[in-house]
Amino acid sequence: MRIYFRNDRNLFADVSKIIFSIINDYYNEVAHTAVTSGAVVSYQTYGDMMRHNPHWHCIILEGGIDEQGSFYHIPVKDTSQLTEVFRKRVIKLFVEKGL
């Protein structure tokens, strides 16, 4: 899996989409309405000493705007539940791709 993951840019993109989807779903649930938010999600494939270490960096808007133009401020404090959702969705993606 490691070699496949290292060379599959589409897989990195799929994980980036999962990250944004989780944030967006969280904001919609907390706001109790559909909101549009924004994020910059980028991946990095290396770590210290140039070893393969895939990870993501995210800059997210803390909240979103509804259809009427009202902004909902939704700070992200405790990420433990979001982390668990991320883990499950990534494992599901890997299983679907046969990894």
N, CA and C of each residue as an Amber inpcrd file, in Angstrom:
protein
   297
   0.8190000  -1.1930000   0.0000000   0.0000000   0.0000000   0.0000000
   0.8560000   1.2470000   0.0000000   1.9240000   1.2520000   0.7080000
   2.7520000   2.4450000   0.8430000   3.2570000   2.9490000  -0.4960000
   3.7300000   2.0460000  -1.3430000   4.2310000   2.4510000  -2.6520000
   3.0930000   2.9800000  -3.5120000   1.9520000   2.3080000  -3.4710000
   0.7910000   2.7600000  -4.2490000   0.3650000   4.1500000  -3.7880000
   0.2840000   4.3210000  -2.4670000  -0.1490000   5.5950000  -1.9090000
   0.8260000   6.7030000  -2.2890000   2.0890000   6.4030000  -2.2900000
   3.1180000   7.3910000  -2.5960000   2.9830000   7.9150000  -4.0180000
   2.5210000   7.0940000  -4.9300000   2.4770000   7.4730000  -6.3410000
   1.0860000   7.8520000  -6.8540000   0.0820000   7.7440000  -6.0280000
  -1.2920000   7.9780000  -6.4890000  -1.7930000   9.3580000  -6.0550000
  -1.6330000  10.3430000  -6.9250000  -2.0650000  11.7150000  -6.6300000
  -3.5840000  11.7990000  -6.4860000  -4.3150000  10.9500000  -7.1830000
  -5.7720000  10.9490000  -7.0620000  -6.2090000  10.5180000  -5.6650000
  -5.4540000   9.6190000  -5.0590000  -5.7690000   9.1850000  -3.7090000
  -5.5720000  10.3370000  -2.7240000  -4.4950000  11.1020000  -2.9060000
  -4.2860000  12.2870000  -2.0700000  -5.4480000  13.2620000  -2.2350000
  -5.9050000  13.4480000  -3.4640000  -7.0340000  14.3500000  -3.7320000
  -8.3010000  13.8330000  -3.0690000  -8.5160000  12.5230000  -3.1180000
  -9.7020000  11.9370000  -2.4840000  -9.6980000  12.1780000  -0.9780000
  -8.5340000  12.0330000  -0.3470000  -8.4380000  12.2700000   1.0950000
  -8.6590000  13.7520000   1.3950000  -8.1550000  14.6300000   0.5470000
  -8.3840000  16.0730000   0.7240000  -9.8710000  16.3880000   0.6590000
 -10.5790000  15.7510000  -0.2490000 -12.0290000  15.9460000  -0.3590000
 -12.7470000  15.4350000   0.8820000 -12.2740000  14.3420000   1.4410000
 -12.8580000  13.8100000   2.6720000 -12.6980000  14.8290000   3.8020000
 -11.5270000  15.4250000   3.9120000 -11.2800000  16.4100000   4.9620000
 -12.2760000  17.5600000   4.8520000 -12.4310000  18.1240000   3.6510000
 -13.3530000  19.2380000   3.4870000 -14.7900000  18.7960000   3.7330000
 -15.1440000  17.6160000   3.2830000 -16.4950000  17.0990000   3.4810000
 -16.8290000  16.9690000   4.9630000 -15.8860000  16.4940000   5.7570000
 -16.1070000  16.3490000   7.1910000 -16.3400000  17.7100000   7.8410000
 -15.5110000  18.6780000   7.4930000 -15.6720000  20.0270000   8.0450000
 -17.0210000  20.6060000   7.6400000 -17.3580000  20.4840000   6.3700000
 -18.6200000  21.0250000   5.8700000 -19.8240000  20.3450000   6.5510000
 -19.7840000  19.0330000   6.6840000 -20.8700000  18.3070000   7.3560000
 -21.0030000  18.7570000   8.8120000 -19.8690000  18.9400000   9.4730000
 -19.8620000  19.3870000  10.8650000 -20.5140000  20.7640000  10.9840000
 -20.1360000  21.6880000  10.1270000 -20.7060000  23.0400000  10.1740000
 -22.2070000  23.0280000   9.9180000 -22.6490000  22.2480000   8.9580000
 -24.0850000  22.1680000   8.6750000 -24.8580000  21.6060000   9.8680000
 -24.2780000  20.6300000  10.5350000 -24.9450000  20.0380000  11.6900000
 -25.0040000  21.0230000  12.8600000 -23.9110000  21.6980000  13.1440000
 -23.8720000  22.6320000  14.2680000 -24.7550000  23.8500000  13.9950000
 -24.7640000  24.3480000  12.7560000 -25.5600000  25.5310000  12.4090000
 -27.0420000  25.2050000  12.2670000 -27.3950000  23.9420000  12.1620000
 -28.7800000  23.4950000  11.9540000 -29.3610000  24.0480000  10.6470000
 -28.5090000  24.3420000   9.7080000 -28.9190000  24.7970000   8.3810000
 -27.7440000  24.5960000   7.4290000 -28.0190000  24.6520000   6.1450000
 -26.9490000  24.5030000   5.1620000 -26.1350000  25.7890000   5.1000000
 -24.8360000  25.6660000   5.3010000 -23.9350000  26.8070000   5.1880000
 -22.8400000  26.4830000   4.1850000 -22.3400000  27.5280000   3.5660000
 -21.2190000  27.3920000   2.6480000 -19.9780000  27.9010000   3.3590000
 -18.9350000  27.1040000   3.3400000 -17.7060000  27.4710000   4.0300000
 -16.5410000  27.4210000   3.0520000 -15.3640000  27.6340000   3.5610000
 -14.1830000  27.5960000   2.7110000 -13.0080000  26.9920000   3.4390000
 -12.1170000  26.4030000   2.6710000 -10.9180000  25.7950000   3.2450000
  -9.8410000  25.6820000   2.1790000  -8.6200000  25.7140000   2.6340000
  -7.4760000  25.3950000   1.7850000  -6.8990000  24.1110000   2.3600000
  -6.8940000  23.0600000   1.5650000  -6.3860000  21.7680000   2.0080000
  -5.2560000  21.3730000   1.0680000  -4.0770000  21.1600000   1.6310000
  -2.9560000  20.7430000   0.7940000  -2.2620000  19.5590000   1.4600000
  -1.6620000  18.7480000   0.6500000  -0.9640000  17.5900000   1.2020000
   0.5310000  17.7370000   0.9810000   1.2500000  17.1060000   1.8630000
   2.7010000  17.0850000   1.7790000   3.1100000  15.6260000   1.8580000
   4.0410000  15.2240000   1.0400000   4.3930000  13.8040000   0.9650000
   5.6790000  13.4460000   1.7030000   6.3400000  14.4140000   2.2840000
   7.6060000  14.1030000   2.9480000   7.6270000  14.7370000   4.3340000
   8.5400000  14.2450000   5.1440000   8.7130000  14.7860000   6.4870000
  10.1770000  15.0540000   6.7340000  10.6000000  14.8940000   7.9660000
  12.0040000  15.0930000   8.3170000  12.8920000  14.1470000   7.5110000
  14.0310000  14.6360000   7.1320000  15.0350000  13.8370000   6.4090000
  14.5050000  13.3190000   5.0790000  13.4670000  13.9660000   4.5630000
  12.8860000  13.6310000   3.2630000  12.3080000  12.2150000   3.2020000
  11.9670000  11.6500000   4.3490000  11.3030000  10.3500000   4.3730000
   9.8520000  10.5110000   3.9550000   9.2900000   9.4770000   3.3650000
   7.8890000   9.5050000   2.9530000   7.0100000   9.6080000   4.1940000
   6.2490000  10.6830000   4.2920000   5.3920000  10.9350000   5.4420000
   4.1930000  11.7620000   4.9820000   3.2110000  11.1210000   4.3500000
   2.0680000  11.8810000   3.8320000   1.2360000  12.4900000   4.9610000
   0.9610000  13.7800000   4.8290000   0.1090000  14.4630000   5.7890000
  -0.5010000  15.6880000   5.1250000  -1.5180000  16.2440000   5.7660000
  -2.2780000  17.3470000   5.1860000  -2.1840000  18.5700000   6.0800000
  -2.1670000  19.7380000   5.4380000  -2.2370000  21.0130000   6.1300000
  -3.5400000  21.6720000   5.7020000  -4.2630000  22.2510000   6.6570000
  -5.5650000  22.8520000   6.3460000  -5.6820000  24.2320000   6.9840000
  -6.2070000  25.1460000   6.2130000  -6.6400000  26.4350000   6.7310000
  -8.1370000  26.4720000   6.4720000  -8.9070000  26.5710000   7.5420000
 -10.3610000  26.5140000   7.3730000 -11.0150000  27.7770000   7.9300000
 -12.0920000  28.1660000   7.3090000 -12.9300000  29.2430000   7.8080000
 -13.7170000  28.6960000   8.9830000 -13.7120000  29.3900000  10.1130000
 -14.4400000  28.9070000  11.2830000 -15.9130000  29.2850000  11.1760000
 -16.6090000  28.5620000  10.3280000 -18.0240000  28.7950000  10.1490000
 -18.4010000  28.8270000   8.6870000 -19.5840000  29.3650000   8.4330000
 -20.0630000  29.4140000   7.0630000 -21.1990000  30.4120000   6.9120000
 -21.5910000  30.6130000   5.6750000 -22.6260000  31.5740000   5.3260000
 -23.8400000  30.8230000   4.8000000 -25.0290000  31.1860000   5.3090000
 -26.2460000  30.5380000   4.8280000 -26.7810000  31.2530000   3.5840000
 -27.9140000  30.7850000   3.0690000 -28.4820000  31.3470000   1.8330000
 -28.9000000  32.8050000   1.9680000 -29.1970000  33.2480000   3.1890000
 -29.5980000  34.6380000   3.4010000 -28.4050000  35.5640000   3.6170000
 -27.2130000  34.9970000   3.6260000 -26.0050000  35.8040000   3.8060000
 -25.5790000  35.9770000   5.2530000 -26.2060000  35.2610000   6.1640000
 -25.8250000  35.3280000   7.5780000 -24.6280000  34.4170000   7.8250000
 -23.6680000  34.9370000   8.5630000 -22.4800000  34.1500000   8.8850000
 -22.6670000  33.4600000  10.2280000 -22.3780000  32.1730000  10.2800000
 -22.4250000  31.3830000  11.5070000 -20.9940000  31.1240000  11.9390000
 -20.5990000  31.6960000  13.0630000 -19.2610000  31.4510000  13.5990000
 -19.2870000  30.1220000  14.3420000 -18.4890000  29.1770000  13.8670000
 -18.4660000  27.8400000  14.4580000 -17.0070000  27.4650000  14.7030000
 -16.4940000  27.7970000  15.8740000 -15.1030000  27.4450000  16.1690000
 -14.9300000  25.9340000  16.3160000 -13.8080000  25.4510000  15.8760000
 -13.4750000  24.0330000  16.0130000 -12.5020000  23.9220000  17.1790000
 -12.9690000  23.3400000  18.2790000 -12.1300000  23.2550000  19.4790000
 -11.6490000  21.8280000  19.7030000 -12.5600000  20.9360000  19.9970000
 -12.2160000  19.5460000  20.2670000 -12.3530000  18.7570000  18.9670000
 -11.2490000  18.2950000  18.4510000 -11.2680000  17.5990000  17.1620000
 -11.3000000  16.0770000  17.3020000 -11.4690000  15.5570000  18.5060000
 -11.4040000  14.1010000  18.6870000 -12.5020000  13.3810000  17.8900000
 -13.7190000  13.9160000  17.8970000 -14.7930000  13.2650000  17.1400000
 -14.5700000  13.4250000  15.6330000 -14.0950000  14.5820000  15.2080000
 -13.7980000  14.7780000  13.7840000 -12.6820000  13.8400000  13.3340000
 -11.7110000  13.6310000  14.2010000 -10.6070000  12.7180000  13.8910000
 -11.1180000  11.2950000  13.6990000 -12.0380000  10.8840000  14.5360000
 -12.6030000   9.5360000  14.4230000 -13.3970000   9.3770000  13.1320000
 -14.1720000  10.3990000  12.7680000 -14.9140000  10.3580000  11.5040000
 -13.9310000  10.2880000  10.3370000 -12.8580000  11.0730000  10.4020000
 -11.8270000  11.0570000   9.3590000 -11.2310000   9.6600000   9.2180000
 -10.8590000   9.0730000  10.3390000 -10.2570000   7.7350000  10.3140000
 -11.1860000   6.7330000   9.6400000 -12.4730000   6.7570000  10.0150000
 -13.4280000   5.8040000   9.4450000 -13.6320000   6.0390000   7.9450000
 -13.7280000   7.2990000   7.5310000 -13.9490000   7.5800000   6.1090000
 -12.7280000   7.2350000   5.2560000 -11.5370000   7.4440000   5.7980000
 -10.3180000   7.0900000   5.0440000 -10.1990000   5.5690000   4.9300000
 -10.4840000   4.8530000   6.0130000 -10.4420000   3.3840000   5.9520000
 -11.4680000   2.8880000   4.9390000 -12.6660000   3.4650000   4.9460000
 -13.6920000   3.0770000   3.9680000 -13.1960000   3.3270000   2.5430000
 -12.5600000   4.4830000   2.3040000 -12.0020000   4.7810000   0.9800000
 -10.9610000   3.7400000   0.5740000 -10.0590000   3.4060000   1.4900000
  -9.0290000   2.4150000   1.1910000  -9.6390000   1.0530000   0.8660000
 -10.6490000   0.6490000   1.6200000 -11.3060000  -0.6280000   1.3710000
 -11.9760000  -0.6110000  -0.0040000 -12.6800000   0.4940000  -0.3270000
 -13.3410000   0.6070000  -1.6240000 -12.3440000   0.5390000  -2.7770000
 -11.1300000   1.0450000  -2.5630000 -10.1110000   1.0220000  -3.6060000
  -9.2750000  -0.2540000  -3.5830000  -9.5910000  -1.1380000  -2.6600000
  -8.8630000  -2.4090000  -2.5980000  -7.4680000  -2.2890000  -2.0130000
  -7.2610000  -1.3140000  -1.1590000  -5.9510000  -1.1370000  -0.5670000
  -5.8560000  -1.8710000   0.7560000
